[in-house]
Amino acid sequence: MTEQPHPDAEVTGLDRAVVALPDGTVLLDDFTLLARRGELLAVLGPSGCGKSTMLRAIAGLQPLRAGRVVIQGRDVTRLEPPARDVAMVFEKTALVPTMDLARNMGFGLTQRRTAAAEVEQRVDRQAHRLGIWGLLRRRPSEISMGQRGQTGVGRALVREPKVFLLDEPLANLDLAERARMRRIIAETVKASGAATLYVTHDQTEAMAIGDRIAVIDGGRLQQVGTSADLYARPVNLFVADFVGQAPLGIVPAHVVVSGGLAGYRVGDRTLVTWQPLPDELAGTVGAMVTLGLRPESVTAVPPDPDPDATVLTGRVQGVERTGRDTFLTVELPSGRLIGRFDGRSRVRVGDVIGLSVDAAAAHVFDAATGRALHHPGRPLWGQRTVDSIGSPVSEPAPTRGDRGQFLTGSGPSVWCMDIKIELVSVPATDIDRAIRFYTEQVGFVLDHDHRVTEDIRFVQITPPGSACSILVGHLSGMEPGSQRGLQCVIPDADAALAQLRAAGVDAQGVEEQPWGRFVYFSDPDGNTWTYQQLIRPA
């Protein structure tokens, strides 16, 4: 038989495969998943989704009804399992009970007529790395389940196959030992240069070990990408809920727009995003959608909140304490949220609490299909930064965790890299006075001034040339003057100081430091600013 090459000679896996039981039950449906040479591809999904079936099909233990098995670019669908040169680890390791561990680990090499001295050398080396060298003369009945699992992993790692297929290889190990074994597996398979498909139902394990992660459900591939791709841009509600340290909060809502700003109506409350309606939601105004909120976007209610704009109330159904954080599962009249609270929180099951929800951080899904409609973090008004030599470059979407970094300079006099920016809140007692100060004296640009409701006014001001903006107004939970050390990066500290003083701003500086030159000033409410001229490293 002549093996047919795949167009990509580096890939290993299934190509448009269909696997079914004799009764017609389809286990994998038009399934394509291909790992690159040297790649560790983690395969993630719930029990019964088809993960193990996929590995068995690649190994030749499960026949295909349609499609192909490809190993290093060659069609091996018709080859018998021994001819495919696959090293496989099963969840339940099967060891030969009459052999000691050394012979079990070297069994595959011996079957391939590897020289005895080389078999011994490879077994000893891997046994030392796995921490089971002292057990090599024992039989399987004389060791624990976890040690049997380690022996099964070792039996695969001593090989130099074309592909490693690992099916829940660490299922019987404790947490610390799992982490150590993951490192050993990753180092060994990477050094071999072979493709590796690593099946697990543990998303933490998949994200820790995989170069990419494939998510399967119901015999179909849902999404494949890096852990960051799956976390930030899940293709559907299933992936969003399955990937992450804690479950996704899921809430039905209606999309609304008021005063040019988007929001989500949840029951009798409106969650305001403080942003214009994203283009991808233009056709959904008034329609029902499903919001997906990560725990970091659902937190304790700050002092003096605005309940109509930011707060949802529900009953605590579950409390999980991790030391640093407390994760609360809160049932709403419709939907469920997972909140991330301080580890010292005293909230208990049954308590009725309020949750502060960052609506701008919500993933939005089609209410009927679960298909993703919108993900947070896209730039809405354009975004620019400069690279390490001062040339303008595109920058990823702003993140909400890096407050107070503003980039206003450009050209070769500025040195900066990977600065993340966002909409930063600046509390003011007199909004009109604050607008005059920032636009007429400091030189910022007024972008938006909208009266959203009788009590809510949205004012957005942007430093010239910057992608970030400041939100000025009466802000719940923030006292005027509480923003300290807001920072702008500028090309020339002397020019900035002169400009501020000429406009009547009581600016101080220039302070010289090895890493920059600084100018300091405050707005009328006492919020403090720092202008920094970065100094290029020698």
N, C-alpha and C positions, 0 to 999 in steps of 0.2 A: 504493500500500500504506500502511496506517495502522500506525505503530509503537505497540506496546503498552507502557505504562509498567510498570516494576518497582515493587513497594510502597515501596522505598527509592530515592528519586530521586537519591541521591548516589553510588550504587555503580556499579562497572564490573568486568566479568569474565565468568565462566561460571556458569550456573545449571542444575544437574542435567544437565550435558552428558555425552554419550557420543560418543566419537570412535573410529572403527574403520577398519582397512584393508579393501580389497576382499576379501581372503581371510578376513575375519571376525576377525582379530586385534584385540582391544580395546586401544586406547592410553590412553584416559581412560574411567573407568567411574563413572557417576552422580556427576560431579565438579562441586562447587560451590566457587568461590573468588571473592570480591568485594572489591575495594579501594574505600575511601571516597574522596570527592573530596579532593584535596590530599595523599593518603597515599602514601608510598613503601613498597610491599609487596614485600619480598624473597621470592623463591621458591627454595627450597633442596632439593636432592635429588641422588642419584647419577646418573651418565650413563645415559640410556635410561629414566628414570623417567616421562617425559611432560612435562617442563618446557617444552621448545621447542614441542611439540605444542600445549600450552595457549595460548602466545602466538600461534601461527599460526592457531589457531581463533578467537581474539578478533579478529585482524586480518582474517579472512575468507579466509585462504589454505588453511585446512583445513576441509572441510565437517563438520557435525555429523550424527550419526545420530539423536540425540535431544537435548532440552534447548534452552537459549537462550544467545545472546550478548547481554550487557547493557552499554551504554556510557552513563554518566551517567543511569542509571535507565531508558533506553529499550531496547526489544527491537530489535536491529539484525541479527538472525540472517539475514534475507533480503536485507540490503543488500550491494552489491558493495564490495570493499575500498576503493576511492577515496572512497566515500560515508561511510565510518565515521570519517574524520578521525583516523587513527591515525599516530603517528610511531614507527617501529620501527627498532631497531638489531640487526643480525644478528651472530653470533659472527664470521663471516668476511665482512668488509665488502666489498660489491661497489660499486666506483666506476667511473664511465664513463671508460675509458682515454684517450679523445680530449679530455677536458675537464681544465682545471686544477682545483686544489683549491677555489678560490673558486666556480667554477661548479658543481662537485659539491656543495659545501655549500649553495648557494642553489637547487639544482635543484628541490626540492619547492616552495619558495616561488614560483619562476618558473612552475611548472606550475599553480599556483593563481592566476596572474595578479596577483601582488603587484608593486607599483610597483618599478622597478629601483633607485631611490634607497634605498628601505626594505630591499630585499634586500641591497644593498651594506652598509648600516649594520648590519644584524643579523649578517651574515657576519663583518664586521670585528670587531664586539664579541665574538662567541663565539671567533673565531680568536685574539684577544688573550688571552682567559681560558684557552683550551686550550694556549696556547704554540706555536701553529703559524702565527701571522700571517706570519712570514717565508717560509713555504712556499706561500702561496696561489697563486703563479704557476707552481708546479711541477705536473707531471702525476703520476698515481699510480705510474707506473713509475720515477719519480725519487725516491721516498721509501721509508722502511722500512715493515715490516708494522705496527709499533706506531703510526707516524704515520698510516697508512691507517685504523687503528682509531679514532684520535682524530678524523680527518676524518669518519668515519661517525657518531661520537657528535655531532660538531658539526652535521652535516646534520640530525639529529633535534632538537637543542637550539635551533636557529634558528627552528623551527616553534612555533606556539601551538596544539597539537592538543587534542583532548578526552582523549586518553590516550597516555602514553609506554609502549612495550613494548621492553624492553632485554634482549637475549639474550646473556649473557656478553660485555658490551661492552668489557671491559678485558682480555680473555684474552691479548693479545699485548704487554702492557706489563710493565715490571719493577716490583718491589715498591714503590719510592718513588713512581714515576709513577702506579701504581694508586691509592695513597692520595690523591694530589693530585687525580686525576681523579674519584675518588669524591666528594670535597668539592664539586667544580664541578657534577657531575651532581645531587647532592642539593640544592644551593643553587638551581640553575636550575629543576628540576622543582617544587620547593616554591614558588618565586616564581610559577610559572605557574598554580598551583591545580589542575592536572590530576592525575588518578590515575596512578600509575606502578607497573608490575609489572616487577621487576628480577630476572631469572633468573641464578642462579649455582650452581656445585657447591661453592664455597668458603664454608664456614660462617663463617670469620672475616670475610669480606667481607659476608655477609648480616647478621651481628650488628652490624657497624659502620655499615651504611647504612640498614637497614630500620626503619621505625616498628613494623611487625610482620613476622614471618617465617612463611611457610607451608612445611611440610615435606611433600614428595611421595615416594612410593615405589610402584612397580608400577602407575602410573596412578591411584592413589588418594591423596586428601588424608589425611595422617596426623594433623597438628596445625597449628593456626595460633594465634599469640600473640606476645607480646613476647619478646625474647631471654631475659629473666629467667624468663618463664613456661616456655619450652622447656627451659632449663637446670635449673631447680629442680623442675619438675613435669612431666616428659615423660610422655606418655600410654602409651608402650610402650617396649620395649627398643630398637627401631630408632631412635626419636627420641633417646633418651638416649645411644646410642652415636654418633649422627651429629652431634649438637650439642655442641661443646666443643673447646677447643684441642688436646686429646689424646684418643685413644680411651678408651672406658669400660672399666674392669676388670670382667670378667664371671666370676663364680664360682658354681657350684651349691652349695646348702646346704640343710640341714634347719632349720626353725624349732624352737627349744627354749625352755622356760621352767624356771627354777630359782630358788627363793627369792623368787618374785614378780618376777623380772627376766627380760627377754627376751634371747635370744642366737641365734646361728646356728652350727650344727654343720657344719664344713668338714673332711671327712676325719676324722682323729682329734683335731682341735682344735675348741674352742668359742670363738667370738668373742662376748664379753659386751658388751651395749649399755649396761648400767648404768641401764636404764630399764624401766618396766613394759611389757608387751606392748601395742602399739598396737591399738586396737579393730578396725582394718581387717585385722589379721592373726590375729584371734581364731579363725578357722576353719582356720588353716594349721599349727597346732602339730603337729609330727611329719611334716609334709608337705615335699616338695622344692620349693624356690623358686630363683629366680636372683637373686643379689645383683649390683647395679651400683655400683661404687665409683669416684669421681673420683680423679685422681692426688693431689689435695691431701689426701685421706683415707688415703693409703698412703705411709708415710714410712720413714726409717731407724729402726732399732730403738734405743730409748734405752738408757742404761746400766742394768744389772740389771733386765731386763724379766721379765714373767711370761709364759713361752712358752705355757702352756696357755690363757691368756685373750686374748692380743693378737697373737701372732706367727704368721705363716705363712712357710714356707720354699719357695723355688723357684730355678730356674736362669735367669740373665739371658740373654734372647734378643735384646735390642736395647738400644742406648744412644743417646740423642739429647741432645746438649748445646746449650743455648740461651744460655750465658753465666752468667746468674744461677742457672739451675736445670739439673739433669740428670734427664731422664725415662728411666726404666728399664722395659722390657717384661720381665716375669718370668713364666715358665711354671710353673704349679703342677701337682701330680699330676692335678688336674682343674680346669680354668679358667686364666685369665690375669689378671694385675694389671698396672697401669701405676703406678709409684711416682714421686713427685716428691722428688728428693734435692737436696742442696746442689750448686751448680755446680762445686765443687771435688772432688766425689766421684771416687774412682779406680776405681770398680767397672768391670769389663770384661765383654764378652760371654763367656759360659761360666761365670762365677763363680756359686757357690751362695750365696745371701744370705737373711737373714731380713727380713721386712717387718712393720712395726707398722701394724696396721689399725684404723681408727676405725670400729667396727661400727655405732655410732649414726648415722653419716653415710651408711649404705648405702641406696640405692634398692632396693626389693624388687619383683620381677616374677614373674608366673605362669610356671612352668617350661615349660608346654606352649604357651601362646598368646603370651607376652611382654607381656601386658597389665600395666600398673603396678598394684601392690597397695598400696604404701606409699612415701611420700617422707619424708626426714628433715626435722627442723626444726619439727614441729608441737608446740605447747605441750602438756605432759602433765598438769600439775597446776594449770592456770589461770595467767593472766598479766595484770598490770595495770601501767600507768604513768600519768604525768600529762602534759598538754600544756603549751604555753608559758604558759598562765594558771592552771595548777594544777588543771584539771578532769580527773578520771579518764577515760581513753580506752582503747580496745583497742589492743594493740600486735602487730605481726607476730611470727611464731615466732622464738624465740631463734636467733642465729647462733653458730657455734662459734669465730668469729675474734676476738671482742671480749671478752677476758677481764677479770674483776675488776670490772665495773661493776654495782653492786647499787643498786636503787632501793627505798627503804623509806618515804620520806615521802609525804604526800598533802596536798591542800588548798592554799589560795592562798599559803602561805609557801614553797612549793617551786617552783623554776623549772628545768625541764629538758625536753629534747625529743629523740626518736629515740635513746634509749639502748638498746643491744642487750645482752642478758643471757644467761647460760647456767649450766650446772652446772660449777662451778669446784672444782678439786681442792686440798685443804689437807692436807699430810702431817702425821702425828702419830706419836709414839713410843708413847703410851699412849692408846688410843682412848677408853676410859671416862673418863679425866681430861679429854680434849678435849671429850667430850659434856657433862660437868658444867660446864666453863668456859663453853662457848657457850650452853648453855640456862639455867643457874642464875645466871651472873654477867652475861653479855652480853645475854641475853633473846631469843636465837634460839629457833626452834621445831624440835623433833625430829620429822621426818616419817617416816623409815624407818630401821630398824636390823635388817638381815637377815644371817644367816649363809648365804652362797651356797654355799660349800664349806668344807672344814676350814680352808683357807688364805685364803679370801676373805670379808670382812665388808663389807657395803654399809651405810654410815651417811650419811644425807642430812639436812642441817639448813638451815632457811630463815629469813632475817631476817623479822620480822613485817611483813606487808603487801606482801612482795616476791614476784615470780614466779621469781626466781633462787634457787638453792640452792648449798650447798657440800657436797662429798663429802669426808668425813673418814676417814682410815685409813692403813694401811701401803701406800703407793702406789709401784709400781715406777718407777724412774727419777727419783724425787723424794726429796730429803733433807728431814727435818724442819727447819723454819725457812727453806726456800727460797722460799716465797711471800712476796713483798715488795710492800707498797703496795696490798693489796686494798682496794677502796673501796666505801663505802656513802654514799648521798645521804640526808641527814636534814633535817627541818624546823627544828631548833633545836639549835645546837652547844652552847650553855650547858646546856640541859636534858640533853643526851646526856652531857656531861662529868660532870655531877653524878650522873647515874644510874650511870655506870660506876664512879666512885669510891666511891659508896655500896655497890656490890656487891663492893668489894675489888679492882677492876681498876686497875692502875697506869697511868692514862691521862694524857696530856700535852696541854696546849692551854689556852685556845683561841688558835690562831694566826690573825691577821687578814691577808687578802690582798684585792686589789681584786676578785677573781673569786669569793671565798668565805671561809668561816670554817672552820678545820680542827681536828680532835681526833685524836690518835694513840695507839694502844695495840698491844700484842703478846699473842699467846696463849702458853700455857706452853711451846710448842716453838719460839718465836721467829718465827712467821709474823706479819707486821706488817699492821695495818689503819689505814685513814684514814677517819674520818667527815667528810663535807663538807656544810656548809650553803651551798647555792648562793645567790648574790646576784643578784637580778633586774636586768638592765641598765636603766639609766635611759631 
